Amino acid sequence: MKVYYIVDIWGADTLDIEDADEFETKRDIHSAKGEGYDEWEVDWLVEEMSKHYFHNRDGWEIERTWREGITIAVSDDDKNFIGKFESILEFEPTFMISKVKE
């Protein structure tokens, strides 16, 4: 399924679906009851979009902004607006290990 998102939205910004990036997902974000959206699936979808944007788009250039949070506007496969979501970059410590030469 293709969904759409616009990154770094400000309060007064006009949302134009033509400015949105496409994102391919296997998640079914529609509610099992046939009305609305599954809240958990949408949250996981926005997390996937955030990771994709950070690693494949402009995320590294705006890393400082990510720490404070950015707003992502999300639309479904029919280009219907779902909502705005805040995404904050969390840091996971990683370690590089090498043996000390004696």
N, C-alpha and C positions, 0 to 999 in steps of 0.2 A: 504494500500500500504506500502511496506517496502522500506525505503530509507537507506542510509549509511552515516556515518560521522566519521571523525578522528579529535580528539581534540588536541589543542596545537601544531599546525603545525608551523614550522620555515621555513624561506625563501628557504633554500637549501634542505629541507627534500624531500625524494622520497615518493610519495603517492602510497601505495600498498593497493588495495581494500581489500586484505585478512586481513589487520590490522584494518579495519573499524568496528565500532559498528553498529548493525542494529537498526533501529528506525521505529516503526509502527506508521503510521499516516493516517488520513482520508482526509488530504489535497490533492487536485489535483493541483500539481505544474506545470503541463504542460499547455502551452498557449492554449487559446480557439481557436486560429487560426490554431493550429496543428503544429506550429513551435516554438521551444525553450521552454522557461519557463515563467510563470507568475511571474514577479518580486516581487509583493506584497506577493503572496502565499509563495514564497521561503523565503522571509524575515521573515514571520510569522512562517514558518517551523523551521528556524534556531533559532528563539526565543524559540520555544517549545523544541527543542533539547538542547539548553543551560540550560533551567530550569530542564529538565530531568537529564542531566548530573550532574548539580550542586547538585540536591537533592538525586540522586540515585547512583551516581558513585563517582568520586574522587573530586568533586567540592569543598567540604568543606575543603579538605586538601590544595587546591591551591587558597584559597579565596583571598589572597593578589594579586596573578597574575590576577585573574578575574577583580579586580579593575582597573588594567592597561590595560586589554584587552587580549584576547586570540584569536587565529585564528582557525577556524573550517573549514575543507575541507568537502564538501558535494557532494554526488553522488546520482543519481536518482534510481528508481526501477530496471532499467536495468544495473546498476552499471556504468553509464556514468557520468563522472566528470562534475559537475555543476559549481563549483567555490569555492573560499576561502572567508570566511566571518569573520569579526572581531566581537567579542562578549565582551561587557563590562558590568560588574555587576553594576546595579544601586541600591541604597538603598532606601527602602520605610520605613519611620519611622512607628513603631508600638508601642503601649503603653499597659502596663499591669496595670490595675486599681484594687485597693482594698480599701475598706473602712477602715479608720483609727479608731482603737479602742480607746475609750476615757477612 
